[in-house]
């Protein structure tokens, strides 16, 4: 499985997040939903989406940028809960952030982690710093524990994050049960780590781009 993760991560990240990281002016926000309508969230109106099949799992990503902050939600069904499923999502993303910080020669710090809960989901929220960039991340499972999510807001220095992104996140557990009734295998930690790697890798590229821009302007 380790070999599979090393092989798949850069391919998935490149496919899902070869999307614009341009800073947009303040825009109207819109409701974003998966095709199956098992979750909803508010994001900047320019939000783009892409699906990627990894073995028998479809990972869905939505991403958008506004005023120096990139917002993303990455979603994977089939995460039947195991004791470490939520932690694995966060650890997968954090591993990508650490790699990018090391490559850039900037400090990486986990500022704090706290329990998080919302409409139809439960998880953990982590606050991180990568050089001048500030991040908030929620790793979560649906309350019925068959769908995993990773939400990340990543801001360049001086940018603000709109709390509406996290506050508006809702999961329809009735719908997840209809869509994924047979998620009975305890493979949560494996899928969770893949989900985290995809989410973390995409935002790590955004952060690297902004830090390089800042360093170029200062020189």
C-alpha positions in Angstrom: 0.0 0.0 0.0 2.9 2.4 0.7 4.1 1.8 -2.8 0.7 2.6 -4.2 0.5 5.9 -2.2 3.9 7.0 -3.5 2.9 6.2 -7.1 -0.5 7.6 -7.0 -0.1 10.9 -5.0 1.7 13.1 -7.6 -0.6 11.9 -10.4 -3.8 12.5 -8.4 -2.5 15.9 -7.2 -1.5 17.1 -10.7 -4.8 16.0 -12.2 -7.1 17.5 -9.5 -5.3 20.7 -8.9 -3.9 21.9 -12.2 -6.5 24.7 -11.6 -6.0 28.4 -11.5 -4.6 29.9 -8.3 -5.3 33.5 -9.5 -6.4 36.0 -6.9 -9.9 37.1 -7.7 -11.8 40.2 -6.6 -14.7 39.8 -4.1 -17.4 37.8 -5.9 -20.7 36.2 -5.2 -20.5 32.9 -3.4 -22.5 30.0 -4.5 -23.6 26.6 -3.1 -21.5 23.7 -4.3 -22.7 20.1 -4.2 -21.4 16.8 -5.3 -23.1 15.0 -8.2 -24.9 12.8 -5.7 -26.0 15.8 -3.6 -24.7 14.2 -0.4 -23.0 17.4 0.8 -23.2 21.2 0.2 -20.9 24.1 1.0 -20.6 27.8 0.0 -17.6 28.7 -2.1 -16.5 31.6 -4.4 -18.5 31.6 -7.6 -15.5 30.6 -9.8 -15.3 27.1 -8.0 -14.1 24.4 -10.3 -14.5 20.6 -9.9 -12.9 17.5 -11.1 -13.3 13.8 -10.3 -10.4 11.2 -10.2 -10.8 7.5 -10.1 -8.3 5.7 -7.8 -8.7 2.0 -7.9 -12.4 1.6 -7.0 -12.8 5.0 -5.3 -13.8 8.3 -6.9 -12.2 11.3 -5.3 -14.1 14.5 -6.0 -12.5 18.0 -5.6 -13.8 21.5 -5.7 -11.5 24.5 -5.5 -11.7 28.3 -5.8 -9.6 31.3 -5.0 -10.6 34.8 -3.7 -8.6 37.7 -2.3 -5.4 35.7 -1.6 -7.1 32.6 -0.1 -7.6 29.3 -1.8 -10.6 27.2 -0.6 -10.9 23.5 -1.4 -13.1 20.6 -0.4 -12.1 17.0 -1.3 -14.5 14.2 -0.9 -14.3 10.4 -1.1 -17.1 7.8 -0.4 -16.3 4.4 0.9 -14.6 5.4 4.1 -16.3 3.0 6.4 -15.1 4.2 9.8 -12.0 2.7 11.5 -10.5 4.1 14.7 -7.9 6.2 12.8 -10.0 7.3 9.7 -10.2 11.0 10.6 -6.6 11.2 11.8 -5.4 9.6 8.6 -7.1 12.2 6.4 -5.4 15.0 8.4 -2.0 13.1 8.4 -2.1 12.6 4.6 -2.6 16.4 4.1 0.0 17.4 6.7 2.6 15.1 5.1 2.2 17.0 1.8 2.5 20.4 3.6 5.6 19.3 5.4 7.2 18.2 2.1 6.4 21.6 0.5 7.7 23.6 3.5 11.0 21.6 3.4 11.3 22.1 -0.4 10.8 25.9 0.1 13.1 26.1 3.1 10.4 27.7 5.3 9.1 26.8 8.7 6.2 24.4 9.2 4.1 24.6 12.4 0.9 23.0 13.7 -0.5 25.8 15.8 -3.4 23.9 17.3 -5.9 21.1 16.7 -9.5 21.0 18.1 -12.6 18.8 17.7 -15.0 20.0 15.1 -18.7 19.1 14.4 -21.4 20.4 12.1 -24.6 19.5 10.3 -24.2 15.7 9.5 -20.5 15.4 10.1 -17.8 15.2 12.8 -14.0 15.7 12.6 -11.0 17.6 13.6 -9.9 21.2 12.8 -6.2 22.0 12.5 -4.6 25.4 12.3 -1.2 25.4 10.5 1.5 27.8 9.4 3.8 27.3 6.4 6.2 30.2 6.2 4.0 33.3 5.9 1.0 31.3 4.8 -1.8 30.4 7.2 -4.1 27.4 6.9 -7.2 26.0 8.5 -8.1 22.4 7.7 -11.0 20.2 8.7 -10.7 16.4 8.3 -14.1 14.9 8.7 -16.4 11.9 8.3 -20.2 11.9 7.7 -22.0 11.1 11.0 -22.9 7.7 9.5 -19.2 7.2 8.8 -19.3 6.3 5.2 -18.0 9.4 3.5 -14.7 11.3 4.2 -14.0 15.0 3.6 -11.0 17.3 3.7 -11.7 21.1 3.8 -8.8 23.5 3.5 -8.5 27.3 3.5 -5.0 28.5 2.7 -4.1 32.2 2.8 -1.0 34.1 1.7 0.4 36.6 4.1 -2.1 39.4 5.0 -5.1 37.7 3.4 -8.2 36.8 5.3 -10.3 33.7 5.3 -14.1 33.8 5.0 -15.6 31.7 7.9 -18.7 31.1 5.7 -16.7 28.4 3.9 -16.5 26.1 7.0 -19.7 27.3 8.6 -21.8 26.4 5.6 -20.6 22.8 5.2 -23.4 20.3 5.5 -23.7 16.6 4.9 -27.0 14.8 4.1 -26.6 11.5 5.9 -29.8 10.2 4.5 -28.5 10.7 1.1 -25.1 9.1 1.9 -26.9 6.0 3.1 -28.8 5.9 -0.2 -25.7 6.3 -2.3 -23.3 4.1 -0.4 -25.3 1.4 1.4 -22.7 -1.3 1.2 -19.6 0.3 2.7 -18.8 -2.5 5.1 -15.1 -2.9 4.7 -12.8 -1.3 7.4 -10.5 0.5 4.9 -11.0 3.9 6.4 -7.3 4.6 7.2 -6.1 3.7 3.7 -8.7 5.8 1.8 -8.4 8.5 4.4 -4.7 8.9 3.8 -5.1 9.0 0.0 -7.8 11.7 0.4 -5.5 13.7 2.6 -2.6 13.4 0.2 -4.8 14.7 -2.7 -6.2 17.6 -0.7 -2.9 18.6 0.9 -0.9 18.3 -2.2 -3.2 20.6 -4.1 -3.0 23.4 -1.5 0.7 22.9 -1.0 1.2 23.9 -4.7 -0.9 27.0 -4.1 1.1 28.0 -1.1 4.4 27.4 -2.9 3.3 29.6 -5.8 2.4 32.4 -3.5 5.6 32.2 -1.4 7.7 32.2 -4.6 5.8 35.2 -5.9 6.4 37.1 -2.6 10.1 36.2 -2.6 10.4 37.3 -6.3 8.8 40.7 -5.5 11.1 41.2 -2.5 14.3 40.6 -4.5 
